[in-house]
């Protein structure tokens, strides 16, 4: 059998399509129900996504050592100030290793950067639920509508894009 046979070409096309569509599904979780989680905040209070049912929730996966994550903080602080009365909730999910960056460090970081939204400590399950087994990128921000569906996902710092997404939901 040669490479030019029709069956080999069909198999090759099928393999290429699987890789293309597989890649697309990992880039966008839009339309899916946001996986619930229960994580600890910096005061060790347990916080669940379901606590915010009926709100628009921004889930920001970030780390203190990540330059684009730091760049996005002022925009998120501003969005929290301007939209909190309209049912917008921002949850910063820290991907920092707790052994290297304890809660006291994160509290000092929060104060230094004037972060006015909750910071939660990620665990392996929330990372798996939101990113699958693939490598994740930070910052990644998920926009969850009032019905609990993921409507947007932003990978990297994209100034102004999160607010555009929010305005569609208000």
N, C-alpha and C positions, 0 to 999 in steps of 0.2 A: 504494500500500500504506500503510495507516495503522499507527500505533504499537500499536493494539489488536489487530492481527491475531495469530493464534495463533503463527505462525512467529516474529514479532518478540518476543513474550513468551517463547517457548522460548529464543531466542538470549540475551535479557537474563538469564533464570534461569541458563542455562549459564555466562555470563560471571560472574555473581555467585558461583556455585558454584566456579568455577575460582579466583577471588580468595580465597574463604574457605578452600578446601583448600590452596591454595598457601601462604597465611599459616600454616596449621597445620603444614605440613611444615617450615617454617623454624624454628618454635618448639621442635620436639622432634626430636632425633636418636635417641631411645630405640629400642633394638633393632638399630641398625646397628653394624657393626664400626667401632671407632674407627680413623680413618686413622692409619697409622704416620707417624712423622716422625723426623728427626735434626736436633737443634738444639744449639747451643753453650751450655754453662753459663758461669758468670762467670769460670771459669779456662780457658775455651776448649776444654774437654773436650767431645767429641761424645757426645750422649745421645740414644738412640732409645726410642720407646715400647716397641718389641719387647724391649728390655732388661729390661722388668718383666713379661714374660709370667708368668701364674700369680698375680699380685698384683692387688689392687684399687687402681686408680690414680685419684686426683683430679687433674684438669687444671684449674688455675685461671688463666684469662686475665685479666690485671690490668695496672695501671700505677701508678707511684709518685704521680702527680699526681691520682689518682682517689680522692675521699673515701670512697665505699662500699668500694672495694678496701682501703683502709687499715683500715676498720672490720672487715673480715673476717679480717685477718691474725691477731689473737689467737686466734680460734676455730680457724683452721687450724693454728696452732702447738700448741694444746692437743690437737687431733685427732691430730697427728703424734706427740706424746708418748704419748698413751694407746693408740693403735692400731698403732704401727709394728711391734710384735712379732707382730701378727696378719696381717701381709702387706699393710698399707696403705702406699701411697706417694703423697706429694703432690708434684706438679711445678707450680711457679709459672711460668707462661709470660708473661714481661714483654712488654707491647706498647709499652713506652717506645721512643722514637726513639733509636737508638744515637748519633746525631750530637749530640743534646741531653743524653742521659743515658748516659754511658759505663759500662763495667763497674766501674770504681772507685767511681763514684757509687752504683751498685746494691749493691756490696759494703758500702759504708758504710750504706746504707739497710737492708740485711739485718741488719747488726750492731745498728743503732739499734733496730729493731723486733724483735730477737731471733728472726728467722726461722730455723727449724730444718729446713727442707726445701729442696730444690734449686730454684734459679731459672734458667730457661732464657731465651734471647733468641729471641723470635718472628721469623718471616720471613713474607713474603707468601704462601708456599705453605701453611703451617700455618693461617694465617688463612682462606685460601680453602677449604681442606679441611674446616675445622670450622664456618665461617660462611657459605660460599657467596659469591655476589657481592653479597649484601645487606649493609646496614650492620650492623656488629656492635656489641654493647653490652658494656661491662665494668663490673663483674666478671661473667664468665660462668664457671661451673664445671661440668665434665662429670664424671660418675661412670662409670668403666669397670670392669666386673666382671672376674673372674679369667679369663673366656673371651674377653676383649677386646671385649665389646659395651658400647656406651653404654647405661646403664640409667636415668640421670637427667641432667637439665640444669637448672641454676639460674641465672637471669639476675637480677643485682642481689644485694645482701646480704640473706639470709634466715636470721637466727639460728636455729640448731638444726635446720634442714632437712637439711643435709648429713649430720649424724650420724644422723638417722632413716633416711636412705637407706643409709648404711653398715651400720647394724644389721640391715637386711634381707638383707645380703650375707654377714654373718659366720656 
